[in-house]
Amino acid sequence: MKLVRFGAPGHERPGVWLENTPADGGDGILDVRGMAFDIEDFDAHFFSHWGLDRLRALCAEPDRKLVPAAGVRLGPPIARPGKIICLGKNYADHAVEFDSEIPEIPILFSKAATSVTGPFDPIMLPKNSGSVDCEVELAIVMGKRTKGVSEKAAMDHVAGFTVLNDVTDREVQKAGKQWFRAKSFDTFCPLGPFLMTKEEIADPQNLRLYSKVNGITLQDSNTAHMIFKIAYLISFISSTITLEPGDVIATGTPGGIGSARKPPLFLRPGDKAEIGVEQVGTQISPVVSA
């Protein structure tokens, strides 16, 4: 299933994206709340109370309530997550272009939940900033409360996958000598468009991912090149940090970021930042001045 949230910012409704719907053959959105009023959103309660099983039943009903997808705004595919845990330098080529040090254990940091925005919403550049990067990442959405899980059992705790843009202000990152503030500005975490449930993705460790700015390719790699694989990351994080339903883990970005180029290529007002992960989805974010 392709889970989406649609509607105006702050007023999104939960839905399921359906292709070639019967009415006109176009794409449509199953209006989940219109069919099951008690499913308020794709949040921790939803994932921990058999929400995905209920969605599968709704999709099979003959009298489905559908909304034409054309022209409908898509918000982040999950409600505000409790945690956004990110991986630093999880691709060797990015580690080399960053500071040449390959990590021996996963480097964890976080982004503020208030930085999350929709996959086609504007990225707002901070005033007087000229060094903002975009970074494509495959993100994991947890489906169960997870503590101390083994690598073998880790994927049983995953609800699905989405696309995350780890937008970063490099000037703020360098000046602060830490990452949280530079990566947590409002709109610095475009998420979506879909939450692809895990049965839709045969092998999450073999997916092409890329980023483009104004059609120019910056990053082009594959999740096979992660230093620390997904199952290991879930096991490693949950050994000390309880993961809850709806939490997001961003698995790191490959080499090719704009700030590592000569000359650097940073985001400017009027740009279009495109990122995508094979089988998971594509974002296109206009860049504006705050």
Backbone bond lengths (Angstrom), bond angles and torsions (degrees), N, CA, C in turn:
res aa  C-N    CA-C-N  psi(-1)  N-CA   C-N-CA  omega(-1)  CA-C   N-CA-C  phi
1 M - - - 1.456 - - 1.516 111.07 -
2 K 1.326 114.92 150.82 1.458 122.26 174.78 1.522 108.08 -109.86
3 L 1.319 116.19 101.56 1.457 119.73 179.27 1.521 109.94 -82.63
4 V 1.332 116.07 137.12 1.460 122.34 176.32 1.514 109.13 -135.79
5 R 1.310 114.76 163.58 1.469 121.84 169.36 1.522 105.89 -126.99
6 F 1.326 116.52 128.99 1.453 120.15 -170.35 1.528 111.04 -129.32
7 G 1.335 114.63 150.93 1.457 120.21 -179.84 1.518 111.69 123.01
8 A 1.318 115.58 -176.33 1.460 121.51 -176.95 1.526 111.07 -66.23
9 P 1.335 118.05 152.04 1.463 120.89 178.85 1.523 112.13 -54.17
10 G 1.318 115.86 129.60 1.455 120.83 -179.34 1.514 114.12 85.37
11 H 1.346 116.40 -7.41 1.469 120.42 -179.09 1.533 110.90 -131.70
12 E 1.324 116.62 30.75 1.454 120.35 -177.47 1.537 111.16 -68.97
13 R 1.325 114.55 149.46 1.454 122.46 175.23 1.535 108.47 -112.36
14 P 1.332 116.95 147.49 1.459 119.18 178.37 1.521 110.92 -75.51
15 G 1.335 115.52 142.13 1.452 119.96 -179.97 1.515 112.14 -152.21
16 V 1.317 114.75 172.70 1.461 122.30 174.09 1.519 107.53 -125.26
17 W 1.315 116.80 125.59 1.463 122.83 -179.17 1.522 108.87 -76.32
18 L 1.336 115.70 126.14 1.460 121.64 -179.18 1.520 109.31 -123.64
19 E 1.310 116.54 132.73 1.456 121.66 179.64 1.518 110.59 -96.70
20 N 1.345 115.33 146.36 1.473 121.77 176.92 1.522 112.28 54.90
21 T 1.324 115.67 55.19 1.458 120.43 -178.90 1.530 110.43 -70.42
22 P 1.341 117.65 153.96 1.458 120.68 -172.05 1.526 115.38 -62.04
23 A 1.318 118.18 -32.23 1.461 120.46 -172.29 1.527 112.56 -57.47
24 D 1.329 116.95 -54.75 1.459 119.87 -177.77 1.526 112.70 -133.76
25 G 1.307 117.01 6.85 1.453 120.06 -179.30 1.508 114.40 80.75
26 G 1.328 117.49 -4.13 1.457 121.47 179.69 1.512 111.31 -88.89
27 D 1.333 115.36 178.85 1.457 120.28 178.15 1.524 110.04 -73.80
28 G 1.304 115.20 146.00 1.453 120.65 178.42 1.514 111.05 -138.54
29 I 1.326 115.44 169.72 1.464 121.71 178.44 1.521 108.52 -123.44
30 L 1.317 116.05 123.87 1.455 120.58 173.70 1.521 108.19 -70.76
31 D 1.339 116.81 121.50 1.459 121.50 -179.49 1.528 108.40 -82.50
32 V 1.327 115.64 93.48 1.464 121.13 -172.70 1.522 110.93 -62.58
33 R 1.311 117.56 -46.18 1.467 119.68 -177.81 1.530 110.93 -66.97
34 G 1.327 116.60 -29.58 1.457 120.01 177.31 1.515 113.05 -68.64
35 M 1.332 116.91 -21.12 1.461 121.22 179.10 1.524 112.52 -102.93
36 A 1.317 116.72 -27.88 1.475 121.35 -178.58 1.525 107.01 -139.41
37 F 1.326 116.41 92.54 1.467 121.61 -171.97 1.521 112.85 -61.08
38 D 1.340 116.54 -23.28 1.466 119.22 -177.05 1.529 112.62 -80.75
39 I 1.337 118.07 -11.30 1.466 120.08 174.18 1.520 107.25 -88.00
40 E 1.307 115.89 92.82 1.451 120.62 -173.22 1.520 112.37 -77.02
41 D 1.339 116.39 -35.64 1.460 118.55 -176.28 1.525 108.85 -166.59
42 F 1.322 116.03 169.43 1.456 121.30 173.32 1.520 107.96 -88.91
43 D 1.325 114.32 85.64 1.457 121.49 -174.66 1.530 109.37 -131.16
44 A 1.322 116.27 -171.35 1.459 120.51 -177.33 1.525 111.67 -58.34
45 H 1.325 117.49 -40.94 1.467 120.90 -179.92 1.525 110.30 -63.02
46 F 1.319 116.63 -42.27 1.462 120.81 179.52 1.531 110.79 -59.20
47 F 1.325 117.02 -52.31 1.459 119.91 -175.30 1.527 112.26 -66.97
48 S 1.310 117.46 -31.67 1.465 120.51 -176.10 1.528 112.92 -88.05
49 H 1.336 117.69 -3.62 1.467 121.07 -179.41 1.530 110.77 -123.64
50 W 1.324 115.40 48.45 1.462 122.64 173.57 1.533 113.05 56.84
51 G 1.322 115.41 33.96 1.459 119.61 -177.00 1.520 113.42 -62.59
52 L 1.331 117.80 -40.07 1.466 119.73 -178.70 1.525 111.00 -65.79
53 D 1.329 117.59 -37.13 1.463 119.98 176.76 1.521 110.97 -64.48
54 R 1.310 116.95 -38.01 1.460 120.25 178.58 1.525 111.32 -67.06
55 L 1.338 116.42 -37.01 1.462 118.91 177.65 1.526 111.48 -63.72
56 R 1.310 116.84 -41.11 1.459 119.55 178.90 1.526 110.83 -60.58
57 A 1.319 116.81 -38.20 1.470 120.40 177.41 1.529 110.98 -67.28
58 L 1.337 117.09 -40.75 1.467 120.10 179.20 1.527 111.25 -63.32
59 C 1.336 115.77 -40.29 1.472 119.57 -179.69 1.518 111.83 -63.48
60 A 1.339 117.51 -25.91 1.465 121.57 -177.72 1.521 113.02 -88.58
61 E 1.337 117.84 -7.78 1.465 119.72 -178.47 1.525 111.21 -70.18
62 P 1.338 117.97 145.10 1.463 120.53 -178.42 1.525 113.70 -71.39
63 D 1.317 118.09 -32.88 1.466 121.85 -177.50 1.528 109.98 -102.67
64 R 1.308 114.66 69.91 1.462 119.50 -178.23 1.525 110.19 -82.07
65 K 1.320 115.43 143.11 1.460 120.86 174.95 1.521 108.51 -93.31
66 L 1.351 115.67 112.31 1.451 121.24 -174.52 1.516 111.17 -115.02
67 V 1.316 115.32 145.16 1.455 123.60 174.62 1.531 107.28 -115.79
68 P 1.336 119.80 128.87 1.468 119.34 175.50 1.523 110.04 -58.57
69 A 1.328 116.57 134.86 1.462 120.37 -174.25 1.525 113.29 -78.87
70 A 1.320 116.82 -22.88 1.462 120.20 -175.31 1.524 110.95 -60.50
71 G 1.324 117.04 126.87 1.458 122.42 175.85 1.508 115.35 79.67
72 V 1.318 118.13 1.75 1.469 121.32 -178.77 1.530 109.22 -89.14
73 R 1.341 116.14 131.02 1.463 119.47 176.44 1.526 110.15 -71.67
74 L 1.333 115.40 136.10 1.455 121.30 172.99 1.522 109.26 -103.94
75 G 1.322 115.37 128.27 1.457 120.50 174.40 1.514 110.08 -92.38
76 P 1.325 118.55 -171.33 1.466 120.51 173.04 1.527 109.10 -57.54
77 P 1.326 119.22 142.84 1.467 120.25 -173.51 1.524 114.67 -74.95
78 I 1.325 117.94 -8.31 1.464 121.23 173.41 1.526 107.89 -129.02
79 A 1.330 114.94 154.09 1.457 119.49 174.70 1.525 109.05 -67.06
80 R 1.322 116.43 168.10 1.464 120.19 -174.01 1.524 111.48 -48.28
81 P 1.330 117.44 118.29 1.473 119.80 -177.81 1.523 111.83 -73.65
82 G 1.331 115.30 152.36 1.455 119.47 176.23 1.520 112.16 -68.03
83 K 1.330 116.43 -36.72 1.463 121.47 179.79 1.526 109.66 -140.03
84 I 1.333 115.25 142.25 1.455 122.19 167.85 1.521 105.79 -121.08
85 I 1.319 116.23 104.33 1.465 122.20 -178.09 1.522 107.88 -102.66
86 C 1.318 116.27 127.43 1.460 121.45 -174.18 1.520 110.95 -117.75
87 L 1.322 115.00 156.10 1.457 122.58 179.62 1.519 109.79 -108.60
88 G 1.318 115.62 128.82 1.447 120.56 174.44 1.518 111.01 -95.76
89 K 1.316 116.23 137.34 1.468 122.54 173.05 1.527 112.62 53.78
90 N 1.335 116.49 50.57 1.460 120.76 -179.42 1.522 112.85 -95.86
91 Y 1.328 116.73 4.61 1.465 121.80 170.72 1.534 106.23 -124.57
92 A 1.324 116.96 133.27 1.466 120.37 -173.44 1.520 111.91 -60.59
93 D 1.358 118.12 -40.02 1.469 119.01 -177.95 1.522 111.55 -66.78
94 H 1.334 117.06 -32.25 1.469 119.40 176.20 1.526 110.52 -72.90
95 A 1.328 117.10 -38.51 1.472 119.87 177.28 1.527 110.49 -59.97
96 V 1.330 116.63 -40.46 1.464 120.92 -179.92 1.524 110.74 -65.40
97 E 1.338 117.69 -44.30 1.460 119.25 -178.32 1.531 111.77 -73.98
98 F 1.350 116.84 -19.79 1.462 120.38 -179.24 1.522 110.61 -80.48
99 D 1.351 117.26 -57.85 1.469 119.67 178.92 1.525 112.87 -154.43
100 S 1.319 116.19 11.64 1.476 123.58 176.15 1.518 114.13 71.05
101 E 1.335 118.80 4.83 1.459 120.33 -179.77 1.525 110.19 -102.44
102 I 1.336 116.64 119.78 1.464 121.83 177.50 1.530 108.06 -84.99
103 P 1.326 119.55 122.92 1.466 120.27 -176.62 1.523 112.27 -70.53
104 E 1.323 115.23 145.86 1.460 121.36 177.46 1.522 111.78 -91.52
105 I 1.331 116.71 -25.34 1.460 122.26 172.83 1.524 107.37 -131.96
106 P 1.329 118.74 158.16 1.458 120.75 -177.77 1.527 112.47 -59.04
107 I 1.324 115.55 137.56 1.468 122.72 174.89 1.519 107.48 -96.79
108 L 1.322 117.01 118.21 1.456 121.78 -176.57 1.519 110.58 -107.99
109 F 1.318 115.70 140.93 1.464 122.19 169.18 1.517 106.91 -147.22
110 S 1.302 118.27 -177.40 1.463 119.89 -177.61 1.519 110.87 -138.56
111 K 1.303 114.36 162.04 1.461 122.84 171.38 1.525 107.45 -118.32
112 A 1.319 116.66 147.44 1.463 120.11 178.19 1.523 110.23 -68.55
113 A 1.326 116.05 140.91 1.468 120.00 178.54 1.530 111.84 -61.45
114 T 1.337 116.47 -26.63 1.469 119.90 179.30 1.521 112.84 -72.07
115 S 1.339 118.16 -7.68 1.462 120.34 177.43 1.525 112.06 -82.27
116 V 1.334 117.43 -11.39 1.459 121.08 -175.83 1.529 110.78 -69.98
117 T 1.330 114.85 136.20 1.454 121.57 177.38 1.515 108.62 -144.48
118 G 1.330 116.82 174.99 1.453 120.81 -177.02 1.515 112.75 -74.23
119 P 1.331 117.59 164.26 1.461 122.05 -173.88 1.521 114.88 -73.11
120 F 1.335 117.04 -13.77 1.464 120.57 178.90 1.525 111.82 -124.05
121 D 1.337 115.88 10.21 1.458 121.40 178.18 1.527 109.91 -79.53
122 P 1.340 117.79 160.27 1.468 119.84 -179.07 1.527 112.76 -68.76
123 I 1.319 115.13 143.22 1.462 122.20 165.04 1.518 106.37 -88.24
124 M 1.332 117.24 121.80 1.454 121.81 -175.45 1.523 109.66 -98.72
125 L 1.324 116.12 115.47 1.457 120.67 -179.19 1.527 110.83 -75.77
126 P 1.325 118.02 135.80 1.463 119.87 177.06 1.522 111.02 -61.60
127 K 1.313 115.52 150.65 1.461 121.01 179.19 1.528 110.58 -59.58
128 N 1.313 115.75 134.47 1.470 123.92 177.00 1.533 113.24 65.53
129 S 1.324 117.74 18.26 1.455 119.80 178.68 1.516 109.91 -99.99
130 G 1.336 116.02 138.15 1.451 120.05 179.34 1.507 113.29 -131.09
131 S 1.331 117.56 23.85 1.461 119.02 -174.46 1.526 111.95 -141.63
132 V 1.326 116.30 49.24 1.458 120.86 -178.65 1.528 109.73 -99.57
133 D 1.316 115.23 129.45 1.467 125.00 -179.27 1.522 110.49 -106.63
134 C 1.333 116.13 155.07 1.465 119.73 164.67 1.527 108.54 -112.47
135 E 1.332 116.42 152.58 1.471 122.03 -177.30 1.529 108.49 -141.74
136 V 1.320 117.76 121.19 1.457 121.30 177.78 1.525 110.20 -79.79
137 E 1.336 115.52 137.95 1.465 120.01 178.40 1.528 110.46 -146.31
138 L 1.315 115.59 142.18 1.457 121.26 166.16 1.517 107.55 -80.55
139 A 1.330 116.36 129.57 1.462 120.44 -179.44 1.521 110.49 -115.82
140 I 1.322 114.86 143.27 1.464 123.43 177.34 1.526 107.85 -100.75
141 V 1.320 117.02 138.75 1.462 121.61 172.11 1.531 107.40 -113.76
142 M 1.322 115.85 124.18 1.459 120.73 -177.50 1.533 110.86 -77.22
143 G 1.334 115.05 142.99 1.454 119.88 -179.29 1.514 114.19 -110.10
144 K 1.345 116.66 -10.64 1.458 121.03 -178.38 1.522 110.15 -139.08
145 R 1.335 115.21 158.46 1.458 119.37 169.86 1.525 107.68 -66.33
146 T 1.326 116.15 128.06 1.462 120.30 -169.30 1.518 110.03 -131.79
147 K 1.310 116.06 120.38 1.461 121.35 178.51 1.525 108.56 -140.94
148 G 1.335 116.34 122.15 1.443 121.02 175.29 1.520 114.01 63.11
149 V 1.320 118.21 35.69 1.456 120.69 -177.56 1.530 110.19 -79.42
150 S 1.316 117.02 147.91 1.459 121.70 176.99 1.522 109.87 -78.68
151 E 1.326 116.04 160.99 1.462 119.26 175.39 1.525 110.83 -59.42
152 K 1.307 116.70 -39.44 1.463 120.80 -177.83 1.517 112.07 -61.21
153 A 1.326 117.21 -36.50 1.468 121.17 -176.64 1.529 112.89 -97.25
154 A 1.323 118.02 -3.24 1.469 121.20 -170.82 1.522 113.29 -58.82
155 M 1.324 117.82 -43.17 1.463 120.09 -175.00 1.528 112.12 -68.33
156 D 1.328 117.70 -19.49 1.466 120.21 176.22 1.519 111.80 -66.63
157 H 1.322 116.91 -15.17 1.460 121.85 -177.52 1.533 112.70 -98.59
158 V 1.319 116.99 2.34 1.463 121.84 -176.64 1.524 110.14 -94.10
159 A 1.347 116.40 133.10 1.467 120.55 173.72 1.521 110.86 -83.27
160 G 1.338 116.42 -40.53 1.456 118.80 -178.30 1.510 111.59 174.38
161 F 1.333 114.55 -163.43 1.462 122.06 -172.71 1.522 110.09 -133.16
162 T 1.334 114.84 149.75 1.455 120.59 175.91 1.529 108.96 -145.81
163 V 1.329 115.43 -179.62 1.466 121.87 -179.10 1.518 108.40 -107.90
164 L 1.323 116.31 135.52 1.465 121.81 -179.12 1.523 109.39 -129.75
165 N 1.317 116.17 132.66 1.463 122.35 174.33 1.524 107.80 -101.59
166 D 1.332 116.10 110.90 1.462 121.08 180.00 1.533 108.76 -86.69
167 V 1.317 115.46 75.37 1.471 121.02 179.92 1.529 108.85 -66.63
168 T 1.328 116.33 137.34 1.464 120.99 -172.27 1.513 111.08 -141.55
169 D 1.326 116.29 133.54 1.465 121.64 172.04 1.529 107.69 -90.66
170 R 1.336 116.46 107.53 1.470 120.14 -174.05 1.531 112.28 -69.63
171 E 1.322 118.20 -32.57 1.471 119.44 178.20 1.520 110.54 -63.42
172 V 1.326 116.30 -45.27 1.461 120.71 179.69 1.527 109.88 -67.20
173 Q 1.325 117.28 -38.91 1.460 120.67 178.59 1.528 111.26 -61.31
174 K 1.332 115.98 -44.79 1.466 120.06 -179.04 1.520 111.28 -69.06
175 A 1.326 117.35 -42.73 1.461 120.67 -177.34 1.524 111.75 -67.25
176 G 1.343 116.53 -37.68 1.457 120.03 -176.27 1.506 114.49 -85.19
177 K 1.345 116.73 -14.50 1.467 121.97 -178.50 1.532 111.93 55.19
178 Q 1.318 115.22 29.45 1.461 122.55 172.49 1.539 105.99 -156.07
179 W 1.328 116.29 168.99 1.457 118.94 -166.14 1.523 114.71 -107.93
180 F 1.323 118.02 -23.00 1.468 120.27 -168.76 1.529 112.71 -58.59
181 R 1.332 117.67 -51.19 1.460 119.99 -176.33 1.520 111.66 -65.20
182 A 1.334 116.87 -41.90 1.460 121.09 -176.73 1.522 112.48 -65.15
183 K 1.324 117.08 -21.91 1.455 121.84 -176.31 1.519 112.91 -108.17
184 S 1.327 117.37 4.83 1.464 119.90 -172.26 1.520 114.44 -119.91
185 F 1.333 117.40 12.49 1.456 118.52 174.19 1.530 109.33 -57.31
186 D 1.323 116.29 151.66 1.456 119.65 174.20 1.529 109.68 -54.52
187 T 1.339 116.55 136.30 1.471 127.26 -179.44 1.518 113.29 76.41
188 F 1.327 119.41 6.86 1.470 121.35 -177.55 1.530 113.01 -87.68
189 C 1.337 117.14 15.09 1.465 119.36 176.86 1.531 110.56 -141.40
190 P 1.333 117.91 65.25 1.470 118.72 171.92 1.524 110.42 -57.83
191 L 1.335 116.03 132.99 1.459 121.31 -173.83 1.524 109.02 -133.13
192 G 1.317 116.68 134.16 1.458 120.43 177.37 1.522 111.89 117.38
193 P 1.341 117.44 -161.41 1.465 127.65 14.11 1.519 115.89 -79.92
194 F 1.345 116.51 -23.78 1.459 119.99 -174.41 1.529 110.91 -114.94
195 L 1.316 114.88 153.86 1.453 121.14 158.39 1.519 105.03 -101.48
196 M 1.318 116.07 107.08 1.460 120.94 179.60 1.526 108.22 -86.37
197 T 1.322 116.89 116.59 1.457 119.00 179.62 1.528 109.23 -62.99
198 K 1.321 115.42 151.05 1.468 119.75 -165.04 1.522 113.77 -62.63
199 E 1.349 118.48 -24.64 1.467 118.47 179.52 1.529 111.86 -70.11
200 E 1.347 116.30 -14.42 1.467 120.37 178.85 1.527 112.06 -79.82
201 I 1.324 117.03 -17.85 1.467 121.44 -174.68 1.528 108.36 -113.80
202 A 1.341 116.01 105.71 1.464 119.91 -174.89 1.524 112.05 -64.63
203 D 1.338 116.95 -41.57 1.463 120.30 -177.63 1.525 109.42 -144.23
204 P 1.328 118.04 95.25 1.466 120.12 -179.27 1.520 113.47 -66.52
205 Q 1.346 117.28 -11.49 1.472 120.75 177.06 1.529 112.07 -94.67
206 N 1.332 115.76 20.43 1.462 119.92 175.01 1.525 109.52 -148.69
207 L 1.331 115.36 64.54 1.457 121.80 -178.49 1.527 109.71 -128.87
208 R 1.313 116.74 130.10 1.462 120.03 174.15 1.520 109.16 -69.85
209 L 1.329 116.73 140.20 1.453 121.53 173.23 1.524 108.88 -137.20
210 Y 1.330 115.42 146.10 1.466 119.29 -173.30 1.519 110.13 -151.26
211 S 1.335 115.34 162.65 1.461 121.74 170.21 1.519 108.86 -136.75
212 K 1.337 115.60 147.32 1.458 122.59 176.50 1.522 109.03 -137.16
213 V 1.313 116.75 147.68 1.454 122.16 170.17 1.521 107.05 -124.56
214 N 1.322 115.42 120.05 1.472 121.58 -176.94 1.517 111.78 53.31
215 G 1.336 116.02 38.21 1.452 121.08 177.58 1.511 115.21 83.78
216 I 1.321 118.41 -6.83 1.463 122.56 179.47 1.528 108.56 -89.61
217 T 1.320 117.06 121.78 1.461 121.03 -178.96 1.529 110.75 -73.06
218 L 1.317 115.38 126.61 1.465 121.49 175.60 1.524 110.90 -103.50
219 Q 1.319 116.37 -54.02 1.460 121.34 -178.53 1.525 109.38 -113.45
220 D 1.310 116.98 140.82 1.462 121.85 177.22 1.523 106.76 -156.23
221 S 1.321 116.47 102.91 1.457 120.27 -172.74 1.521 109.60 -148.36
222 N 1.315 116.78 -161.48 1.457 122.64 -177.81 1.523 108.35 -145.72
223 T 1.330 115.85 143.52 1.465 119.97 -179.86 1.532 112.11 -64.32
224 A 1.324 117.28 -12.60 1.470 120.47 174.85 1.518 111.80 -62.73
225 H 1.351 116.35 -20.14 1.461 120.03 -175.86 1.525 113.26 -90.97
226 M 1.333 117.68 6.30 1.463 118.76 174.56 1.524 110.26 -58.53
227 I 1.323 116.35 139.80 1.473 120.23 173.87 1.526 109.72 -70.84
228 F 1.318 116.41 -49.30 1.461 122.42 178.94 1.526 107.74 -108.82
229 K 1.325 116.75 120.04 1.453 122.22 -174.18 1.533 110.99 -77.50
230 I 1.330 114.53 166.78 1.462 121.14 -170.93 1.525 112.11 -60.01
231 A 1.323 117.98 -49.82 1.468 120.26 -177.85 1.524 111.23 -60.85
232 Y 1.327 116.16 -39.82 1.465 119.41 178.01 1.518 110.61 -64.36
233 L 1.321 117.05 -42.73 1.466 120.28 -178.76 1.527 111.45 -60.16
234 I 1.316 116.49 -44.62 1.470 119.59 -179.90 1.523 109.89 -62.74
235 S 1.333 116.87 -43.26 1.457 120.50 179.12 1.525 110.86 -64.78
236 F 1.331 116.80 -44.71 1.461 121.45 -178.97 1.528 111.23 -62.28
237 I 1.314 117.14 -48.76 1.468 120.47 -177.85 1.521 110.38 -64.87
238 S 1.337 116.65 -45.21 1.465 119.56 -174.89 1.516 112.92 -72.39
239 S 1.332 117.98 -9.80 1.461 119.53 176.89 1.519 111.93 -66.33
240 T 1.340 116.68 -25.02 1.474 120.32 -179.88 1.521 113.34 -128.96
241 I 1.330 117.57 -19.26 1.464 121.86 -176.43 1.525 108.68 -123.02
242 T 1.306 117.87 122.28 1.456 120.37 177.35 1.519 109.54 -71.15
243 L 1.311 116.07 123.83 1.458 122.24 175.16 1.522 108.59 -92.51
244 E 1.317 116.17 135.04 1.455 121.22 -177.00 1.523 110.66 -114.15
245 P 1.339 117.48 158.62 1.463 119.94 179.64 1.529 111.32 -55.24
246 G 1.315 115.94 132.99 1.456 121.36 -178.87 1.513 114.42 90.93
247 D 1.334 118.39 -10.35 1.466 120.20 174.83 1.532 109.68 -64.19
248 V 1.330 115.17 150.60 1.460 121.91 -177.25 1.526 109.22 -116.06
249 I 1.335 115.40 135.06 1.464 121.02 171.32 1.525 107.08 -118.46
250 A 1.336 116.48 117.22 1.461 121.59 175.53 1.516 107.74 -92.23
251 T 1.343 117.05 125.00 1.463 121.44 -164.15 1.523 114.64 -90.67
252 G 1.325 118.31 10.88 1.459 120.58 176.40 1.518 112.58 102.23
253 T 1.326 115.06 165.20 1.467 121.11 -175.90 1.519 110.49 -121.31
254 P 1.338 117.40 146.83 1.470 120.02 178.04 1.522 112.20 -81.72
255 G 1.320 115.75 176.39 1.454 121.38 179.75 1.525 112.61 -68.10
256 G 1.344 114.24 162.25 1.456 120.71 178.02 1.508 114.66 113.68
257 I 1.346 117.86 3.90 1.464 120.37 -176.49 1.530 110.94 -59.47
258 G 1.329 115.32 153.69 1.454 120.59 -175.24 1.511 114.49 -60.41
259 S 1.327 117.57 -36.84 1.466 120.26 -176.68 1.522 112.67 -69.57
260 A 1.335 118.21 -17.91 1.461 121.44 -179.30 1.528 112.27 -90.53
261 R 1.337 116.83 -3.41 1.468 119.93 -178.17 1.523 111.07 -85.83
262 K 1.294 115.07 161.94 1.465 120.84 179.08 1.527 108.03 -126.02
263 P 1.354 118.21 108.22 1.467 125.79 -3.41 1.531 111.16 -73.77
264 P 1.330 116.89 162.29 1.462 119.68 178.88 1.527 111.49 -61.13
265 L 1.317 114.98 151.25 1.465 121.10 176.55 1.523 107.47 -121.90
266 F 1.335 115.53 100.42 1.461 121.00 -179.44 1.529 110.09 -103.70
267 L 1.326 115.15 163.44 1.456 120.36 178.31 1.520 110.72 -72.18
268 R 1.342 115.05 141.49 1.457 122.24 179.08 1.529 108.74 -131.63
269 P 1.339 117.57 151.83 1.475 118.76 175.57 1.520 110.49 -53.80
270 G 1.323 115.80 136.09 1.454 121.53 -177.55 1.509 113.66 96.45
271 D 1.343 118.11 -13.86 1.466 121.12 178.18 1.528 110.56 -71.86
272 K 1.334 114.80 163.74 1.454 122.00 169.39 1.531 107.88 -124.05
273 A 1.312 115.38 121.00 1.462 121.81 179.28 1.522 108.43 -100.14
274 E 1.319 116.21 120.17 1.460 121.66 179.67 1.520 108.80 -116.05
275 I 1.316 116.81 131.07 1.455 121.07 173.55 1.518 108.13 -134.58
276 G 1.330 115.93 151.24 1.448 118.79 179.77 1.509 112.26 -154.88
277 V 1.326 114.94 152.51 1.456 122.63 173.34 1.522 106.93 -127.83
278 E 1.310 115.98 125.74 1.454 122.52 -179.45 1.529 111.20 -49.44
279 Q 1.336 116.33 133.51 1.466 125.26 178.45 1.526 114.08 70.42
280 V 1.321 117.74 -9.61 1.468 120.19 -174.78 1.524 111.84 -106.79
281 G 1.339 117.69 -41.20 1.455 118.58 177.17 1.511 113.48 150.33
282 T 1.334 114.58 171.56 1.459 122.94 -178.56 1.520 109.66 -132.17
283 Q 1.325 115.74 137.60 1.466 122.60 174.14 1.532 109.11 -112.39
284 I 1.319 115.52 146.34 1.462 120.93 169.26 1.524 107.03 -134.58
285 S 1.335 115.92 112.85 1.467 121.16 -174.34 1.527 109.90 -114.66
286 P 1.331 117.68 120.89 1.475 118.37 170.76 1.512 109.89 -69.42
287 V 1.322 116.58 148.26 1.462 122.07 -178.75 1.511 108.35 -108.18
288 V 1.335 116.69 126.95 1.463 121.84 -177.56 1.527 109.47 -131.41
289 S 1.313 115.82 163.36 1.456 120.89 174.44 1.509 109.65 -85.42
290 A 1.305 117.06 135.95 1.474 120.84 -178.44 1.511 110.29 -63.53
